[in-house]
């Protein structure tokens, strides 16, 4: 079972190692959930006791850019959903090489 230590330490180390093997230095991290859904995560916002909170890419793959005015005030480049997931609901974590120019800009450590 996945836990807080995995998301705070192990995943970070694996992402760094995989990014060294990726042609562009980017990786994609996908979570397979017990519901059958797969989510592609951008960042881990919080690893808590029993759950983690992730910024996730839209399932359609179409990123919604933030407005220029909002970006000037510190908003991120894209509007991502934030999702809290119980560790028990995560079946697997997939780390693969990714393109910075693809539909998802990659996972950020």
LINFENTA-V744933 format. One record per helix or strand of 2 or more residues. SS is the DSSP state (h for helix, s for strand). FROM is the first residue (numbers start at 1). TO is the last residue. If there is no record, write none. Layout:
ss = (SS,SS)
from = (FROM,FROM)
to = (TO,TO)
//
This chain:
ss = (h,s,s,s,s,h,s,s,h,s)
from = (4,26,38,51,64,68,78,81,87,90)
to = (21,33,47,56,65,72,79,86,89,98)
//
